[in-house]
């Protein structure tokens, strides 16, 4: 780090010296072409300054090129004309001393087609007009880089970011996903809804670092997919890609859980061109992808068996986009599309019956509409986008057939049907409008953006237990075997009820913004801005008589300020600094635990059930309660896991981050650029449930031993020793009740270890739960990233190294689900989940490097490479309090189940958060293609090799301490659940015409 500081200081020391030696004038170079791209000779290009009457002219040569040298630095207006063509204008062009500005002039011979002047921006140039560090990935620039076939996969090419986790954001939910500039976020869980094909887009913009007031609704980043459009030239592409099972390796080891793709088949096509020349254009595309995923068979003696049943995936999607130019300065784009994803045997694993898997169907339609008007010094654009979707996740047995889960030691396989069915229905519509103007001010340049955006979204999530219950039959106590198909042979049967979700919500958010970009002198730009936003969320309870009610509402300002200093005065060394506040978009994640919503239901476990002869037999809750009998019916007592915590909304504030960014950009000639960026983000106003009486509602038990319920054997911890919990919190109500029971027993029973009967009078329990800001919640992100980008005649590439620290006690977007399942209400309500919860957060590697290259190879080949190396992400062993365990006090006495009624379902971290790391991993992907030109078309053969080095790094482990058994290695702590995708060869071909 000291060497880095010295190097940066050296750059600053050298810059003023070089500034003294630099030329005092600049230049403008470029080319004039027709709308077909042919060079135009004899065109007059004129530059003028508003504050002088002096003008500079040049005539384009036969190749269309022109040069205007010896220009004083400042702002110029550009005008180009030629007889027989429409005039073209650019109101403002910044000329910098010592650095030529490059423009492209397109003159139109059509009376309805507007001529344009475009400033040519190279990936190795520096934008000194804004403090933002936008990452724009043009598909044509990286088309030779092997990558995923979805647009979101391009995010992996961005330094310091990866798909789903952008600059420390808590997964997809923290990002603002856009289609052609309009948001298409999921209104229920936030994040990515659409996954457009990479062949549909022209570029992907990844924003967030130094973003101005025009941008909001994120704590990660904005990911904007810009779709292709039609032109006056008719073009088409047919494409096929195939991954063969015989050309795919495997990374799954013997007796190991996991899933692996064995086959992928893709067919796609695109067409674009004119409907009415110069007026109306179209772009249409379609894609069908079939995939097979195999799963190891852990139910047979052979360690390498694979299930005969496979997971079948089919994705089908299509898009149609129409572009209308109704007037000289207007453009209208309309887009409509569909996508559908079907999965057979989803969630199949190595131990469950295939009948316990689920069928997923998820059709969706999406659309967008935009209007852009461009004036001589102003512009206006308005955009609308939305989607309607439905997803069902259903068991093969139907809603009336219960699942069967063996109540055994170790992993508990599921049979007959899936445990739950789910129905998900998101829909949303968003729009925005922006007016921009540009003018000279106090001898400098000033740009202002004013606008607003608005979103409405609706979300329905229903999760119901199939058959209303799940049977948990006991295996034979002597042999530990069971025939799940013959209920009459079961020694006894337990059952589980509840655990359902019924969520119906809708959200609204809107914002107004003003952003200014003021350059008082050519070397300095100041970017103040402010954004005012409002958010609201409503819940509609499941009860027929209940009415929709407002759950949460908040309004807030987001101030932002940035400074850009062109240290060199030549755009070759630029320092950027920016500070801003960014509020998260609204989704039901933030308010679904508001009192009155009734979204989550508790889960009951009965250890005994009636004699059964039919595995499909079901009972209603009323029938169950009428059959409570110790000997022949359901057990009169049950264990209940608390999942339905809710609180009154009080002083709700929308979560946000405060972000500071400092960046240094340096070019080395016209083809190399390096960038050093430091980012700090601090999460604030993290929302969640808070029990304001938490400190007085619970008491500690020390050195609690955990035992198996079924065999009462030991449960082993992450070190292989008997699991002993040093601290375990229990409800004062349960502790007081147990102390009273022991005190009043006819047979003398000592008090619970660590307590006396005198404690009875002081133990109190009075929950005061509110949905509000969790003051103890903490999350902070620090990142330093260094990258080098080059653009050569025959090749281009990028190399980056990033160091990241993400620490705190909230791994997710909210205070809910901090350690346990998605049901958990969070550590501000569940004291056991606050144990050891400070530390390094998951999903972010401490160090990551990326290198991608593409270019021309010998013998007419073209190729590309994408290589990554990263340290592993952090993880921590956990233990969940469930009915499958019994607990012993420090003196070895058995603690009653009732003592844990108030904490059942809570999850404990067994070590400091982030105490362990996954192994470092390396990945290299290669791409090779060869073009063969024909008279009317060209066809291209392609080949991709993924995971060239054959890495088998583990990316997911079993983190839950369970009642593992030696005969099942998949039940042990840290047992692999998933490894990196194995080496695979994809062959393909495309035809372009």
VEXTOR-795822 format. One record per residue (C-alpha): x, y, z; residue in one letter. Coordinates in steps of 0.001 Angstrom, whole numbers, plus 500000, padded with zeros to 6 digits. Layout:
BEGIN
XYZA...
//
This chain:
BEGIN
500000500000500000X502832502561500735X504283501883497282X500871502502495745X500564505845497541X504043506871496347X503138505917492778X499970507995492878X501864510934494347X504417510630491567X501681510897488985X500465514123490567X504006515542490686X504694514676487075X501363515978485809X502018519715486458X505436519433484839X503980517834481752X501211520444481740X503825523171481427X505264521440478367X502011520511476647X500773522280473479X498556525318474040X496048524288471364X493863521352470504X492382519856467355X489258518186465968X489556515226463604X486921513000462123X485181511540459135X482077512468457121X479960509565455861X476583508974454286X473797507148456102X475041503902454517X478522504480455959X480226505457452666X482821508287452952X481691511687451625X484206514035450001X483707517780449671X481678518303452831X482276521525454774X482839521147458508X482655524397460451X483545525100464107X482529528294465871X482569529730469396X479627531582470887X481821534305472468X483739535104469247X482943535655465588X485898533558464505X485078530327462693X487245527444461502X486456525373458419X487751522217456770X486738520258453649X486512516481453834X488901514516451630X488065511630449287X488105509225452240X485789511551454194X488497512530456677X489111516077457871X491244517883460463X490847521252462169X494165521999463949X495411524770466255X492161525365468140X492113527271471399X490693525156474252X487016525688475007X483476524958473820X482644524953470118X479565524431468013X479893522051465040X478050522365461721X478547520188458618X476893520469455198X477180519246451635X475022519911448598X472284517282448321X472426516362452023X470757517641455174X472813519840457474X474179518305460687X474799520147463979X476385519474467351X475750522371469770X478682521773472103X482025520075471637X484795520426474196X488273520977472775X491206520185475058X494775521409474584X497086518715473303X494398516081472701X492423515751469425X488653515356469701X487318512717467316X483845513028465752X481827511171463153X479463513146460895X476623511254459256X474866513247456502X471484512109455228X470194512592451702X466645511846452889X464286514743453710X462966512720456656X466221511419458107X468094513661460540X471828514107459970X473978513631463052X477338514492464539X478546511854466998X481484512230469339X483441508994468983X484181507537472430X486876504901472768X486876502436475668X490328503838476482X489218507470476610X488334509369479794X485034511144480309X486045514272482213X482545515769482058X481108513569484833X482221512124488167X480466508867487329X482478505727486627X480053503976484310X480902500584482899X479434500284479408X480036496915477803X479297496947474089X478487493449472891X480460493872469659X483570494713471691X483380491480473706X481601489126471308X484721486941471162X484948486659474948X483433483385476200X480576484154478574X477044483267479578X474360483504476915X472279485930478983X472823489683479118X473330489635482884X476447487523482413X478237490585481036X478374491945484585X481075489358485319X483405491336483032X483176494422485273X486006494864487802X484793494415491374X481367493107490392X479737489816489529X476265488754488462X473967489217491431X476539490932493662X477452494377492373X479819496489494491X478814494991497813X475078494865497161X473127492161498961X472286490010495944X469946490729493036X467467492444495344X469898495343495861X470164496125492133X467960498193489837X467475496228486623X466399498170483557X465292497438480028X466177500297477675X466386502690480601X463137501784482408X463034499648485570X461782496057485439X462403495010489037X460559492307490927X458020494034493234X458040491225495779X461622490138496329X463401492850494338X466078492350491741X466236490823488303X463007489773486641X464028489561482978X466968487650481548X467257488839477926X469464486954475527X472870488475474907X471999488469471190X469172490949471801X471233493729473254X473607496305471874X475249497102475190X474983496631478938X475457499634481210X476494499013484811X476147502156486922X476442502983490581X479900504382491267X479488508153491308X476021507997489742X474216511331489567X470742512212490830X469184510824487641X469743507352489040X468307505730492149X466462502759493647X469544500634494335X472179499786496920X474164497610494529X474083498945490995X471935499807487989X472104497207485243X470586498524482029X470207496287478977X470034498368475786X468305496364473070X469159496348469381X467054498198466851X466422497962463131X468154500041460457X467800500703456748X469949497633456123X468233494241456188X470178491781458380X469564488363459838X471268485687461918X470573482018462587X472455480456465465X472913477029467037X475015476001470054X475395472570471566X477053471115474676X477226467352474412X477177464969477388X480087463090475836X482144466310475761X481413467306479353X483489466224482342X482214465827485889X483297467375489154X481003465410491454X482988463070493651X481836459654494960X479188459864497708X478809463588497148X475765465773496605X475502468169493654X474023468855490239X475718469210486853X474600470220483399X475271467448480900X473563468790477784X472674472228476455X471043472869473097X470271476349471828X468544477554468674X468025481250468034X467375483722465230X467275487485464732X465980489661461908X466087493427461549X465592495965458859X463235498619457473X459448498442457167X459268501962455687X462699503160454703X463930506089456831X460725505954458888X459891502604460473X462247499777461452X461925496402463147X463997493975465174X462594490525465989X464341487621467698X463605484288469282X465510481732471310X464887478211472610X467272476570475074X467026472985476339X469214471741479173X469645468469481023X471028468359484553X471979465113486216X472058464294489920X474066461622491781X472135458690493182X472975458396496876X470383455690497539X472366452861495938X475501451056497203X477602452196494248X479322455489495075X479284456843491515X475727456017490459X473717458733488736X469957458969488877X468067457711485861X465773460700486232X467229464043485130X466188467631485501X464851468966482210X464966472717481586X463382474524478651X463599478277478174X461767479925475290X461727483643474686X461011486129471947X461115489850471314X459797492306468748X460910495936468662X459688498649466329X461337502037465851X459434504948464322X460915508296463262X457771510436462863X459640513751462580X463140515026462104X464072515123465785X461733512500467218X462099508785467763X459609506289469185X460528502734470209X457955500067471092X458929496628472357X456982493554473326X458301490168474359X457611486930476119X459592484406478078X458741481022479460X460721478643481608X459631475069482297X461501472706484595X460779469037485181X461954467465488457X463208470743489893X464985470505493254X465794466828492747X468742465739494883X470660462555495650X468460461165498455X464873462233497762X462331460240495809X461926461785492309X458220462049493145X459190464668495748X460573467006493091X458467469769491569X457353470963488158X457960474659487506X456152476711484884X456822480434484601X455371482289481579X455767486066481372X455160488942478981X457037492242479002X456869495493477103X458388498942476808X457644502218475024X459897505252474684X459860508651472988X462970510762472455X463105514314471117X466471515899470348X466832519652469866X469768521874469082X470664522327472764X467992520349474603X466612516840474648X463668515059476202X462958511381476620X460137509455478265X460112505713478865X457663503117480155X458297499411480777X456476496645482552X455792492940482826X453146490424483865X454277487028485089X453038483897486756X455011481024488218X453807477747489653X455921475221491561X453833472101492006X454456468625493276X453733465697491007X451318464152493492X448886467045493509X447760469423496252X445787466741498154X448617464231498595X450961464715501586X454703464340501389X456451461664503445X459718462553505181X461464459799507111X462019460787510767X465489459306510978X468975460222512069X470975462136509460X469424463592506335X465716462878506102X464659461856502571X461292462938501156X458897460644499269X455527460587497487X455143464318496831X456769467668497403X456216469205500819X454833472484499447X453203473910496359X453835477542495435X452123480114493263X453947483358492470X452512486306490537X454616489454490086X453685492354487816X455010495859487504X454939499019485430X457563501771485588X458170505005483762X460549507936483717X461010511242481920X464129513395481623X464686516849480155X468248517938479455X469669521258478398X473166522435477644X474389526029477487X477362528288478058X477573529795481556X480172532260482854X482503531301480060X482156527623480827X479833524754480002X476712523860481996X474408520876481590X471231520313483580X469060517206483796X465584517450485331X463105514609485539X461349511963487525X460371508310487629X457469506278488959X456810502574489663X453781500523490640X454120496850491414X451967493953492614X453081490678494167X451290487524495225X453064484618496919X451189481558498128X452952478587499648X450677475782500847X451541472431502372X450415469543500179X447723467501501900X447720470035504735X450378468000506575X453600466062506071X453977462546507497X457210461731509378X457201457933509856X459719456395512261X461989453649510895X462215450284512612X464133450951515861X466161447742515515X467080447840511825X466574451543511085X464813450450507872X461413451500506592X459066450759503721X457596454165502981X454967452679500656X453283450592503373X451919452767506134X450662449793508124X454281448716508746X455341451996510284X456126451671514024X454729455156514581X454338458365512653X454879462018513467X453455464883511445X454237468479510599X451658471207509934X451703474863508889X454741476798507740X452718478372504945X452887481780503248X450005483898502021X451315487221500812X449484489755498672X451169493135498420X451563496139496192X454145498906496146X454512502438494840X457522504671494500X458330507884492717X461136510399492490X462019513844491156X465603514904490489X467780517788489411X471353517153488356X473853519788487230X477202519408485457X479074522709485546X482534523214484020X483698526750484938X487022526013483243X487910523174480857X489880521280483512X487235521330486265X483687519992486479X481402520161489510X478339517897489640X475810518808492362X472467517032492356X469518516101494515X466843513438494289X463591513434496256X461839510071496511X458800508545498133X457956504908498834X454801503118499984X453738499514500463X450364497887501105X449310494451502335X446048492645501669X445423489990504368X444414486501503288X441124486646505237X438160487327502969X436768490050505217X440082491874505682X440842495003503702X444027496209502082X445984498541504361X448997500838504126X451969499079505744X454899501422505199X455521504901503806X458529507208503720X459965510169501808X463581511340501723X466165513420499873X469281511973498254X471958514698497995X474931514093495715X478038516023494816X480997515261492610X484179516904491378X486195516098488262X489675517560487865X491582517120484629X495002517265486279X496874517071482989X494624519509481149X494761517032478259X492293514390479447X495214512053480100X495153512198483925X491782512812485576X490839512697489245X487200512042490191X485590512251493606X481929511759494445X479720511410497488X476080510429497320X473150508879499110X471185506103497399X467906504717498707X466826501180497902X463785500460495736X460644499409497574X459589495759497677X457463493674500020X460661492365501627X460647495471503803X457101495350505180X455657491830504865X455977491359508652X453710494296509464X451024493408512001X447745492549510314X449234491014507192X449069487443508477X451649486427505889X453517483648507721X452097480788509763X453789478867512559X454825475257512147X453628472479514468X455230469093514986X453276466196516542X455506463305517600X452721460726517460X449926459975515022X447080457530514445X447550454147512858X447575454447509071X446927452019506256X447148454563503417X450153456818502942X447864459353501241X445544459671504217X445055463276505345X443326465001508239X442025468498508691X443169470494511735X439713469975513209X439920466218512750X443394466213514243X442304468129517328X439402465721517801X441851462782517802X444305463925520466X445118460730522309X448355459519523858X447821455916522704X445816455883519479X445718459380518012X447794462494517621X449961463370520602X448172465843522885X451312467957523060X453187469373520123X456238471493519425X455656474757517616X458303476648515645X457590480377515734X457618481755512198X454893484409512270X456576487251514158X455129490617513155X455151494151514514X453376497462514235X455101499788511803X456739502666513659X458978505393512211X459633503362509084X462512504685506989X463562503336503610X467050501733503705X469896503513501933X473652503629501506X476069506525501797X478712506099499116X482089507760498682X484092507155495511X487554508398494541X488894507480491119X492068508209489201X492122507596485433X495274507757483332X495718507200479616X498956506157477962X498568507247474383X495280506698472544X495060502941473165X495774502313476838X493976503416479980X494433502505483621X491981503202486413X492323503126490195X489059503356492172X488353503299495899X484744502855497043X483216502940500504X479580502148501140X477823502211504486X474303500854504839X471903502943506893X468317502622508138X468295498839507684X464676497793508194X463485494869510270X461562493705513291X462709494960516688X461630493697520099X462159496766522271X462061494569525368X464484491985523979X467110492448526698X464591491758529460X462604488995527769X465256486278527552X467769484549529819X470885482527529107X471551478858529554X475220477875529657X476932474844528114X473837473225526609X474492469791525120X472645468744521956X471374465189521433X469535463347518671X465856462898519391X465411459618517528X468310457619519011X469425460083521685X472943459813520350X475398462698520321X475319465462517716X478784466316516455X479993469866515934X482194471307513179X485301469815514838X483835466324515244X483295466748518976X480017466543520878X478061469706520165X477876471953523228X476362475429522912X478281477789525248X475330480195525333X471698479623524482X468898482092525115X465432480958526233X462266482911526810X461714484168530357X458123482973530088X459254479420529348X461998479536531995X459618480868534641X457024478226533803X459628475468534095X460919476798537424X457370476882538796X456736473324537575X459861472097539309X459175474021542509X455601472719542770X456397469121541807X455452466479544353X458830464896543731X461602467383544514X463302468602541322X466205471024541464X465848474279539516X467193474717536014X471017474883536302X472180478445536698X468924479606538307X467094479344541613X463446479385542562X463971482946543792X464328483988540135X460662483215539478X459464486621540689X461988488610538630X461526486806535310X459227488788533046X458265488459529421X456502491214527482X457218491479523779X457016494940522236X457678494279518569X457758497023515961X458755497084512322X461241499902512143X464907500738511666X467195498211513347X469656500466515152X472108497636515830X472219496516512178X475531497202510474X476964496633507004X480013498318505455X481772497823502133X485303498914501171X486840498162497802X490024499112495963X490145498196492279X492919498647489702X492225497960486025X494004498344482685X492051498575479430X493444498516475894X491947498780472426X494346497766469618X493850497342465876X493802493546466080X492984492864469714X491594494376472884X491353493419476498X491072494266480171X492922493190483307X491846494038486842X492629493203490437X490184494038493221X490495493912497002X487223493965498937X486124494011502562X482454493540503437X481764493323507136X478888493770509540X476040491732510970X473481491853508145X474351489664505153X471087490401503375X469132493453502266X467053493640505440X467290492692509088X465160489618508352X466749486289507528X470108487343508869X471274483852509839X468484481344509396X465814480514506873X463805483029504880X461174482805507597X463353484223510338X462395487581511812X466014488526512495X468395489002515412X466611492063516816X463726489712517713X465527486358518009X468372486676520525X470111483439519527X470604484842516053X472587487756517462X475271485468518895X478638485881517112X476892487672514237X479562490356513678X482246489649511097X483055489164507421X479905488778505353X479455486088502673X479321486175498858X482275488549498350X485888487347497858X488626489335499561X490720489425496365X489665488823492778X491440489200489457X489916489221485989X491508489167482551X489719489072479228X491273489269475773X489919488978472247X491282489527468798X492484488255465465X494500485032465257X496502483432462413X494861481583459505X491662483613459613X490679482629463130X489413484923465857X489400484092469535X488932485239473065X489760484323476638X488255485091480055X490255484164483142X489457484747486794X491175483987490079X489691484731493463X490021483914497098X487070482009498494X484035483662500078X483493483545503829X481173481103505578X480271480032509115X478840476822510659X475313477170512030X472884475194514143X469092475469514095X466830474679517039X464292472202515640X462095469359516970X464626466752515854X466905467585518810X466843467231522606X468910469357524969X470791468646528170X471800471135530833X475392471655531926X474889469075534696X473725466447532181X470031466635533137X467509466523530315X465818469826529609X462110469666528694X460999470605525187X458681473259526592X461687475277527777X462491476058524121X459000476930522861X459860480614522524X463092480098520578X462346477050518442X463266477732514807X466087480136515702X469528479687514159X472842480089515968X476251480851514517X478756478477516101X481808480609515318X482425484271514639X480786485228511369X483117484703508440X485500482505510406X486053480195507423X486624480586503709X485974478522500634X489088477528498744X490567479890496175X489592479083492620X490839479677489108X488835479547485929X489797479988482278X487322479954479391X488373480043475712X486553480839472493X487597480226468892X485715481017465692X486318480967461951X484341482898459377X483573481549455902X482162484125453494X479691483267450733X478088485331447969X474824485998449861X475701485059453402X478513484099455745X478653481243458172X480798481101461262X481921478011463132X482524478466466862X483935476472469756X484021477346473458X485902475535476194X484673476306479686X486811475641482763X489877474821480704X492033474098483760X489513471593485107X488959473310488448X486809471351490892X486587474030493586X483717473745496050X481344476733495907X478647475494498295X478849473360501430X476500471999504040X476813474672506716X474244473273509139X475375471138512069X472930468249512030X472617464800513537X475101463490511003X475822459791510621X479033458118509501X477247456041506868X476115459206505065X479067461514504306X476689464093502806X475239464747506284X478506465978507800X479387469606508284X481082471209505244X480095468304502996X480139469599499396X476784470588497973X478027472113494722X481307472467492842X482191474765489966X480853473842486562X483138471148485117X485126471369481927X482809471412478924X483094471963475179X480406473910473338X480319473812469567X478222476126467500X477544477755464175X475771480840462966X474701482115459591X474690485854458910X472891487316455931X
//
